[in-house]
Amino acid sequence: MTEDGGRTTEDEGRRNALREFFEALALEWDAQQAPERAARLHALLAPFDAFLRDARAILEVGTGTGALVPLVRERAPSARLVALDLAYAMLQRAQTRAPFASFVQADAHALPFGAACFDVVVCHASFPHFGDKRAALAEMRRALTCGGYLLILHDVGRAQVNAIHQNARASVIHQDLLPDGAEMRALLNATGWDALDIEDTTERYVVCARVAASVR
């Protein structure tokens, strides 16, 4: 980022390279997933059923091929669901899986929504790919209503996520890493969130945070 908050040429270059990586990955991503993954995703969402059920509008940032969207719909049948991704090919596949949702191609660092549009923002298997995590967290906070919730979800542990990225053939994701629990808490505190729970284990990585009362 530049001092005035603008995107640099380097930022744009990385963004384009990342988009191209995910455009190519879209065709094979679902085939790479284990058959039991749906059950793991249900288990990830289960502790948050109450506020998902009460939400009027839910945004997923980095939806990929949309695996989580139908599971969110089960818990929030009356909510407006919007799913966003950087890669158009990912969104095409997601739309076939969840035609009831709205899909938007955009960057997590510059969400194309006004302030306080959503009650819940979900990042499933996407947070490591946000190059400027502080900026992305600030944008997601801006898009939430007062008291809105953020969920960052991974159905495998941080060490496994980071190892996959560091050892990938595509160098563009080598530095796309999940922060440990202490660093994540510091990032949330610095960007206007109250961290309610951070689960950083070998089995999963789950963050639940709420817009800090002092922000609104």
N, C-alpha and C positions, 0 to 999 in steps of 0.2 A: 504494500500500500504506500502511496505517497503521503507526505505530511498533511495534505488537505483531504485525505480520505479516498482519493481516486485510485483506480487500478493502474498498476505499472505495466509496461510492455512485458516484463518477466511474468507478472501475474497472468496476463492474458495468454502468453505462450503456454504456461502450465495448464491453464484452464482448457485451452484448445486441445492440448495433448491428452488431457484426462478425458475430455469428451470423446475424442476419437477412440481411446482405449475402451470405453464403455459402449460406444456404438458397435465396436467389433465383438465385444463380449456378450452382447445381448442374445445372440442366436444360440449360444451354447450354455448360458448361465443356468437355466432351469435343469438341464440334463446333468449338471455337475452336483446337484443337491441330493442329499440322502433322502430315501423314502420317508423316514421318520421325522423329517424336519418340521412338517406341519404340526405335529404333536408338541415339538419343542417350542414352536412359536406360540401355540395356545398357552403353554405353561408360562412363557415370558409375560404374556398379557394378563393372565388371570389375576394377579394381585392388584391390577388397576381397573378392574371391571366397574367399580362404583363411579369413578369420575369419567370414565369413557361413556358409560350409560347416560350420564347427565349432560354430556357435552352437546352443544348445538352445532358446532363446527370444529372439524378436526383436520389438521394439515400433516401430511407425511412428507418430510424433506429427504430426498434421495430414495425414492420408492423402488428403483430398479425395475424388475419385471412385475412388481405389484403383489408379491406373495403375501404381504401382511394385510393388504386392503380388505379382502373378504373376511378376514378374522376380526378386523376392527368393526366392520359392518355388522357382524353377528352381535357385538357388544353394544353398538350404538346404532340401532336400526333407523332412528329418526334424524341422525346428525347429517349435516352436509359434509361430505368427504372430498378433500382436495389432495391430490398426490403430485409431487413435483420431482423432476429429475433433470440432470444436465444433458442426458443422452436421449435423442428422439427415438432411436430404435428400442431402447428400454421401455419408453412410454407406450410405444405401439403394442408391445407384448403385454404390458400391464393393462391396457385398455380392453384387450380381449378377455382378460381374466376378471375384470371388475368394471363392466360397462356402466354401472350405476354411479361411479365416481367421476369427478372432473380431473383432468390431467393437464399439467402445465410444464413446459420446458423452460427452465430458468436456473440461475445460479443461487446456491444457498447464501452467498454473501450479499445478494441484492434481491431479496424477495419481492415479487411484483404485486404486493398487497399493501393496503393501507394499515394503519395502526389498529390494534385490538380487534382483529378480524376472526380470531380463532380462540377456542377454549383449551385445546390440547395440541401440542406439536410433538410428532413422533419422528425419531431418526433411527431407522432399523438398518444396521449393517452399513451405515453411510458416514458416520461422524469422522472416522479417520481421514476421509478424503477431502475434508474441508481444509483448504490450505491455510487460511487464517481463522483459527477456531474461535478466537475472541470476537472477530467480526461476525462470524456466523451465529454465535450464541447471542450477540446483541441484536441481530436481525430477527432471530426467532423470538426473542423476548419482546421486541417491538410489535410483532404480529399477534401477540397474545393479549387476551383480555386481562384485567386486573385479577390476580389470583390464579391465572392460567398455569397449566402444567406442561412440563417438558419430559419426555421419555427418550432415553438413549439406550437402545437394546441390541445386544449381540447374543446369539444362542451358543456361542463358544467363548472360551476365556480370552483375556487380553493377550497372553503370551502366544496363543495359537493364531489369533488375528494378526499380530505384529510379525510373526514368523512367516506367515503366508505372504504378506506384503513385501517384507524384506527380501524374500527369496524368489519373488515373481520374475518371470522373464522380462516383463515390461518394467523398465527402470522408473517410469513416471509414478509408480505407486510405492517405490522403495521406502520413502519417508512418510507414508501415510499411516501413522501409528496411533493407537489408543493411548492416552495418558493414564498413568496409574491413578489410584483413588485420590491420593493427596493432591496431585497436580490437577485432577479434574475438579476437585472441590475448590481449589484456588482460582481456576478459570471461571467457575460459576460465581463465586463471590465477587470477582472483579468485573463481571458483566451484568450484575443486577439480579442474581438468582439466589434463592434459598435452597440449598441442597437438602432434600428430605431423606434420600437414601442413595448410597453408592455401594453396589455389590460387585466387587472385583475379585473373582475367584477363578479357579481353573476350569470351571464348567460354564460360566457365563459372565457377562459384563452388563450390568443394568444400572442406569442412573435415573432417578426421579427427582425433579426439581420444580420449584414454583416461583413465579415472578415475585420478587421481594416486595414487601408491602411499602417500603420507602421509595420504590421506583415510580409508582403511579401517583 
